[in-house]
Amino acid sequence: MNALGTAALAGAEYTERAARRYLDLAEANADKFIGPMPVETFLNTFLRIPPGTEFPIPTKAFGFPKGPTKKRTAGKRRLASQKVDEKDPILGKEKKFRSQSITMYCKGHVPEDSDDSMHWELAEMIIEVKRHDEDIVIAAPEDTPEGAGASTADRAAVPATELADSFVPGVTIVPATCDADLIETRKGVYVCGQLIAYAEQHFAHQFRTFVFSVLIFGSQVRLFRWDRSGVVYTEPSSWRTTHHLLDFPWRFNRLPDQARGFDTTITPYTGSLADEVFAAIAGRGIHLTLPSDREKTLHEILVCDGTGDPQGRRYLAPDAQWHNPALFGRATYGYISYELTSDNIVYIKDCWRVDFPEKTKEGDVYRRLHQEEVPNIPVFDRDWDVCGRNDGQPHKTRTQEFLSPQERDRDSIIPHVHYRMVLRTVGKPLTVRDAIVGHDVAFRRAKILHRDISANNILLSVPGGRGLLIDWDLSISVEHEPLGPQQHHRTGTWQFLSINRLMRPQASPHTLVDDLGSFFWVLLYNVVRYQNIQQIDDEVFRKTFSEVFNAHSNADGWRIGGAGKLQFLRGGHFPEKALRPALCKPLRQLIKALRATFAAFHLFTEDFTVEPEPATDELLVPPPMALLTDKLEERQASREKED
């Protein structure tokens, strides 16, 4: 195959992968969409302009350019178009159509590239241009609410004032494409996933609190506002007969940085300390993972103190070394940082914590743990609900504000507040034993249950080599809070959740046994993933690994799993004979003993579909009462020895 043919094949494979990803994103996040909101309500809610400012109404209709728009001036910001997909596998192969993304850049930051590629790190806003039949689809055709089949033209003809008066937050009106055949509906779901992917990239490449985007399909336009809780979208509006497509960028162009969604508490560092900062980090034995073009890039991060110090402290940090790429949720980023006032190397955790009144801040949890002298945890320094530098208002999500009264308990839209915390202990993965000791003391002395045991939350301190258990932001006090199923949502990382939490998330409360189970799954995950298990075919290994740690299904609106883990405990997955050649004797004996211990807890657990291997002379599951009695006696003897 020649080079041109190879490139064409690679392009086809890329678009197929993108198509699958867009459809997956749309399916997974359909319940994050709130709307449709009338355009006037959207503009007056999210893009307020000073009183008395007049919008220059044009005297005649305008047309959208047919070809690529090359850096057209728009006030302080400029527009440029990027070619995205051609002959897409879902958006149709019968016509040669090139979808375009029009990107708004700030003057002075317009890329000069000639390849029309997307520059996410500079983009102010994305305007996606589609054909007339490529509107978003939020619900499947069989779920279309009564009256939702009204055409977009009919809805666009309703006066904006009437729409604003009749707007009910949280009620999803399905676009007209739901009345079309499956291919048309699939197009809409695809477009929905594509917009999610673009918003995800926007957040990943910039320090953002929220993002605006625009979808133009044919002669219609929708506006979107994305934050860490969800997305608010508008009714379709005709850009030929209304001024909304002019009004929106005109307002956007006059907003300050913070009102356009930028986090102004993190700024690019342009000083002369870069070499000193990177040398100090390397001197602590910390290896940074950075792309070659970002090896000298630093950010200046502000962290105030919730108990005082309104000026805050400033830190210099390279790009985040740990992050969660998901668009919605806590969006945790971890920075190895240099403290300007003390020359110390610290760890800054930047996330969007769940904003429930009864939820304890992670910083307060650390204060309690230190008060009770819990070992093997990081040294806490300060924390802060991040506020804007100009208005002093906390960074909070707003999507949840537009849920209807009947949907206030909708657990897919959770309020979040921007949170930043500094730890004076820096670590690297992974040591389990010390983390278990810290967890045990925290539970017995401080009465705190972690509830988010995962591989990323167990570190090795640098220097010192001591195991650390971090990320206590999902922990609860078992002294004051009941361990009942009334919690708002399931906590933890899917791959390491216990079988009970996977199989019965709503009915089963999170207990100490669940955390201990998570420690075991962390150990097994890393042992199986990084050992050379030659007794299992590669394809079978990947399938088995996925069934144990990733498999899931949906039941009554809940994502459930755990059958693969249950099969492992009973010998159906990764049997001992397959693990024996790959593991040293102490590790093999540890896995065997822990497998038997946790199997005893699930002797009567249902949903087991794969028969275990035939019994051998060595019992895989020992008598449960004898096993538990032995373990309790060993633990009691250990405590008495400590005392």
N, C-alpha and C positions, 0 to 999 in steps of 0.2 A: 504494500500500500504506500502510495506516495505521501509526501508531507501534507499536501492539501487535503487528501482523503483522511489522514490521521487527525488533522485539526477539525475536520467536519464531524468525524465520529466523536471526538472528545467534546465538541460543542453540543452534540445531541445528547450524550450521556449527562453533561452538566445540566441541560434544561430539564431532562427527565428527573434528575435528583432534586432540582429546584422545585419542580412541580409536586413531587411527593412531599417535600418539606412544607410547601405552602399549604397543601391540603391537610397535613398533620397539624400545622399551627392553627389553621382555622377551626378544625374539629376540637382541638384541646382548649381553645380560648374563646369559643363562641359565647360563653356565658360572661365574658368580660365586657361586652358591648352594651352600652346604655343609650337609648334613643328610640326613634329619631327626634331630635330637638329642632324646633323652628330656627331657621338661620338667624333671624333678628334676635331671638333669645340667646343664641350661642354667642353672637357678636357682642351683645350688651353685657353678657355674663363674664366672658373670658378676655375680651379685648376692649375694655372701657377706655374712652378717650376723654380728655378734660372737657368740662362743661363749656359750651359756647363755641367749640371747634366745629366748623362747618365742613361737611364732606362735599368736594367739588363734583356735583352731579354732571355727567356728560350729557350733551345735548342730542346725541344720536347713538344708536346701537353700535356695538363693536363686534369684530370678528376674531376668531382664534386663528393664529398662524398655521398654515398647512404644513410647513416644513420646520426643521429644527430652528429654535430661536437662539441666536448667538448673542449672549451677553447683552441683553437689552437693559438699559438703565431703568430702575424703578426706585426713585428717591435715593435713600441712603443705601439701598440694597440692589443687587443686580441678579438677573436671571440667566441661566444657561441650561441647555437641554442635554440629556444623556440618553443614548440609545440603550435599551435594556434587553429586550428579547425579540427574536424574529422567528416567525412560523412556529409559535409555541405549541407544544404537544397537547395542551388543554384548550388554549384560546383559539384553536382552529388551524387547520392546514390548508383550507381551501382558498385562502387569500393571502397574499404577501402583505402582512401588516407589521409594522415596526412600532412596538410600544415605546413611548418616550417618558422619561422622568425629567421634569423641569425642576432644577435646583435653584433655590434662592441663596445667594451669597452676600456677605457684607462687602461694601466697596473697600478696596484695598486688600481683600482676601480672595478675589476671584482667580481660580486656577488658570494658568496660561497653557495648559496641556492641549494638544491638538487631537487627542484620542477620545475625547468626550467621556472619559471614565468618571465614575462617581467619587467625589472627595468628601467622605463622611465627616472627617475631622473639621471641615470648614463649613459644611452646609448649614444654613439657617432653617430651611424648610424644604420639603419634597412635595412636588405637585405631580401626581401620577396621571397620565393621559391614556384613556382606553376608548374602545369603540362604544357605541350606544347601548349594546346589550351586555356590557360588562360591569354592571353595578354589583355591589356587595350582596351576599346572601347570608343572613344571620341564622335563619332557621330552615329546616327541611320543609319541602312542600306539604307533607302530611301534618306538620305542626303549625301551618299558617293560621293565625288568629282570624276570627270573623271580621270581615271588612278590610283585611290587610291586602286584598288583591287589587285594590284600586290602583290604577296605572300611575306611573310617576308624573305623567302629564296632568292627570286630574288633581293630584296632590299639589303640584307646582302652581296650579291655577288658584288655589285657596289663598286669600290675602294673608300676609305675614302676621298681621294683628290678630286675625282669627286663629291662626295656628298657635300663636303664643298663648292666647286665652285658653285653648283646648289642650295644651300640652300636659300630658300626665307622665312624670318621670318614671323611667324603668319599663314602660310598655314598648315592646319591640314590634314595630310595623315592618313586615317582611316586604322587601322590594318586589316589583312586578315580575322579576325574572323567576320567582318561585312558581309562577303559573306556567312557565315554559317547560320543555322536556328536560330529561336528566342532563343532557349535555349543557344546556343553558344554565341550569342550576349549578352544575359542576364548575362552570366558568366563574359564577359569582362567588362560590366558596374559595376558588383559587385566588381571585382578586383580594378577597378578605385576608387570606393567608399571606399574600404578597405584601399587603399594607402592614401587617403585623411584623413581618420580617424586616421591612424597611425601618419601622419604628424601633425595633430591637437593635438594629445597626446604629441608628442615630444615638440612642442612649449609650451604646457600647463605646462609641468613638468620642463622645463629648461628656462634660460634666453637666448633666441636665436634671431638672426637677420635673419638667414635662416637655412635650413636643407637640407642635401642630403639624398637620399634613392636609393635603387636598387631593380629592379624587375627581377627575373630569372624565365623564363617559358620555360621548356624543355631545349633545347640547345641554347636559345636566352637570351639576357640580355638588359634591358633598364636602363638608369640613369635618375635621377630626381633631380631638385633643386627647393625647395619651399621657397617662401617668402610671405609677407603680401599682395602682389598684385596678385600673381598667381604662376604657376609652369611651368618650362621649362623641356621638356622631349626629349629623344634622339630617333633616329632610332634604331630598334632592331639590335643587333650584335651577332654573334655566339661566345660564349666563348670557343668553341672547336677549332676554326680556327683563331681567332684573340687574341690579348693580352690585350683587353680592360678591362676584368675582373681582370687582374693583374695590369694593368697600373693605373686604378682608385684608388684602395686602396693604391698602392705604393705612388701616388701623395698625396692623402689625409693624409697619415701617416706623411708626411714631411711638412705639413702646420702648421703655428702657430694657436693658439686658435681662434683668430679673423677671420682668413681666413677659418676656419672650421665652422663658423657661430655662435660662442659664443659671447655674449655681455659681454665684460670684464669690463664694468663700474658698474656691480653689482656682488659682490663676497660674499662668505660665511663669516660670522663674527665669529671669534674664540677667541675673547677677553673675559674679565671678567665682562662686564657691563650688561649682560642679565637680571639679577634680577632687577637692577636699571631701565632699560628701561621698562620692563613690569609693574613695580610698578608705574612709572611715567604715563604710559598710563591709568592704572586703576585709578590713582588719579584724572584724568580728567573725570571720569565717563564714560569711553569708554569700552564697552564689546567687546572683540575680539572673533570671531568665528574661532577656530583652531582645527584640529584633535589632539587627545591625544599625538601622537608621534611627533607633531610639535609645542608644546606649548612653548618650549624654543629655537626654531630656529630663528635666526636673519640673515638678509642680510645687507651688507654695500653698500649703494647706493651713487653714485657720481652725483652731479648736479652742473654744471658750470653755468656761467651767460653769456648770449649772448652779454652783453654790457661791459664785462670785467671779472676780477677775473678768470684767466685761470686755477688756481689750483682747484677752485670749493670748494664746501662744501660737507661734508660727513654726511650721515644719517644712522641710524640703524632702520630696519623695520622688523616686522614679515611677514609672508606670506600675499599676497594681500587679502584685505577684500572685494574688489569689482573687478570683471573682466568679460570680454566678452570672452566666450570660442570659438568663431568662429575663424577659421584658417585665413580667408582672411578679410581684412578691417582694421579698426583702432585699434582693439585689445587693448582696454583700460584696464589698471590695476590701482587700487587705493590702496595706502599704508598709514597706520597710522604710522608715523615715528618720531623718536627721533633725534633732531639735536644735534650733538656732541658739537658744539661750544657754544651753548646757553642753553642747557637742555630743549628747547621748544618742544612741541608736534605739529607736522605739518602734512599736507596731501600732499602726492606726487602723481601726476597723470602721469602715464607712458603710452604712446600711440603711434600710427603711424598716424600722421596727413596727410591729403591729401596734396600732394606736387604740387599745382598749383601756378604759379607766382602771380595770382590775389587774392589768398586766404590769408586772414589775420590770423596771428598766434593768438592763444587764449590768450597768454600773452599780446599781443598788445591790444586786446579787453579789457582785464581787466584794463590796463593802462588808456585807454580812459574812461571806466566806472568810475574809481576812480577820474579821472580828472573832470568828470561831477557830482561827488558826488552822484552817484546812490546808494540807500540804499539796504540792504538785499542781498548783494553779499559777497563772501569770500574776505578776505584780501590777495591780491596777493603779492608774495615775489620775485620769479625769475623763468625764463624759459630757455630752452636750447634745441637746435637741437643736439641730442646726437652724439658724435664723438668717434671714437676708441681711446683707451688710447695710442696705439703705433704709429699709422700713422696719427692721427688727422683728418681722413676722416669721414664725416657724414654717419650715418647708413641710407642708402637709398635702396629701393627695386630696382630690376634690371629686373624683368620679362617684364615690359613695354618697355624696350630697344629693344626687339626682335619682336615687332609688325611690320608688313609690313607697308609701306607708306599708303596703302589703308585702313589700320585698325587703324590709329592713333587716330581716334575718337571713337574707341570701348570702350564704357563706362563700360564694365565689368572688364577691366584691368586698374586700376587707380594707378598712382605713389604715394608712401607714403614715408615719412621721419620720423625717430624715434625722438620722442619729449618727453621732461620731464618738468614738471612744479611743483612748490612748492607753496602751499597756507597755510597761517598762521591760517586759520580757519578750524576746524574739525567739522563735522556734522554727524547726523544720520537721517534716514527717519522718518517723512514726514510731512511737513506743507505747505499748498498750498497758504494761504492768503498772507503771506509776500512775497512769490515768485512772485505772481501776481503784487504786488506793485512794487517790484524791476524791473520786466519786463516792467511795464508801464512807469516808470521813465527812464529806459534805452532807450525805444523807443522814448519818447518825447524829452528828453534832449540830449542824446548821439547819437540819430538817428541809433540805433543798434537793429536789429531784431534777436532773439535767434535762432529759427528754429529747436530746438531739445528738446522740452518740453516733459519730460518723468518722470515716478515715481522715477527713479534713480537719476535724476538731481535736485530734490527738497529735501532739507535736513533741519534738525533742528540743529542749532549751539550748540556745547558743549564746555564750559558751556554757559549759557545765554538763551537758548531756543528760539532763533530768527530764523525765516525761511530764508533759503538761496536758491538762484537759481544759480546752478553751470553749468559747461561744456558749455562754450561759443565758442567752437572751430568750430562749424558749423554756427556761426552767420555771418551776413552780415551788411554792412553799407547801410542803405536806403537813405543816403544823397548823396553817390557817386556811388552806384551800382544799376542798374535797377532791378526791381523785375519782370523780364521777364522769359519766359520758356527756355532761352538759358543757364541756369545753367547746369553744367556737369551731375549731378545726383540728384535724390530725396533725401532729407535729413530728418532725424527724426527716431523715433522708431515706428515700424509698428503698435503696439497695440494702440498708442496714436496719430497717424496721423489723420488729419481732413478728412472729407468725400471728399472734393475737391481734396486733394493731393492723396487720395487713388484711386478715380475714374478717374482723369484726370492728371496723374503725368507729362506728357510731355507738355500738352497744358496749364496747369494751374500753374501760378507762386505761390510761397509761400509768403503769405501776413500776416499782423497782425491778420486777422480773423482766419487764420489757427492755429496760435499759441494760440489764445484764445480758440479755439475749443479743442486743445490738453490739455489745463488745465482742461477742462470739462471732457474729456475722462480719464485723470489721476484720477480725483476725483471719477468718476463712477466706474472705474476699481477696485479701492481699496474698495469702498463701497460695491459693489456687491460681490467681491471676499471674503471679510472678515466678512460679515454679514451673519447671519443664516436665509436665505430666505426659510422658511418652506413651502411656498405656491407652490413651484415648485419642482417636482420630481427630484432626484439627476441626473439621466441620462439626463432628459430634460434640467436641469440647465447647465450641462457640455456642451451639444450640443449648447444651446443658447449662453452661454458665449463664446464659440469658434467662433460661427457665427458672433458675435458682434465685437470681438477683434482680431481674428486670420484668419478668412476665406479670401481666395484669389484665383484668377484665373489668367491665362495668356492671353494677347491680344496684338498682334503686337510686341512681344518681351518684353512687360512691365508686371510687376506684378501689378494687380489691385485688388481693394476690395472696402469696404465701404457700401455695400448693407445692411449688418447687422446693422451697426450704423444708417443708414437711417431708417430702420425698427424700431429701438429703439425710435428714435425721434418721429415717427408717431404711437407709441403705440403697435407695433407688437411684440416687445421683451421686457421682464421685464416690463409689464404694471404696472401702479400705484397701482392697487389692490394687486399685488404680492409683491411689495416693502413696502407697508404701514405697515404690522405687524412687519417688521424687523428693521425699521428705527425710530429714535426718531423724534419728530415733526419738530424741526428746520432743520434737515438734509433732511427730507422728503419734506419740503416746498422748500428747496434750489434746490434739484434735479428736482422737478416739474417745478420751475421757469426757470431753465437753460434749461431743455428739451424744454419748450415752446419757449424760446428765440432762440435757435439754429434751432428748427423746422421751425421758420419763415424764416430763411435764405435758407431753402431747400424746399420751397413750390412747386417749379417747377422743382426740380431735378428729373431726370428720373432714370430708373433701379430699381424702387420700385416694388417688386414682391409679397409681403405679405400684404393683406388688414389689415388696423388697426382695433382695436376693435370699436364697435359701439359708436357713440358720446354720452357723458353724459351731464348732466346739466352744468358741468364745462368744458369750451372749452379747449381741449388739446393744440390747436394751435390758439392763439388769433390773431386778425387782425394785419398783419405785420407792417403797417405804424404806427398805434397807439402804438404798442409795442415798436418799435424802437424810436419813438418820446419820449415816456416816459423814456426810458433808457438814451437817450441823455440829456434830461432835468435833470434827476437825477445826471448824471455825471457832467454836467455843474454846478449844484448847489453845488456839493461836492467840485469842484475845487475852486469856489468862496469862500466857507467856509474856505478852506486851505489858500487862499491868504489873 
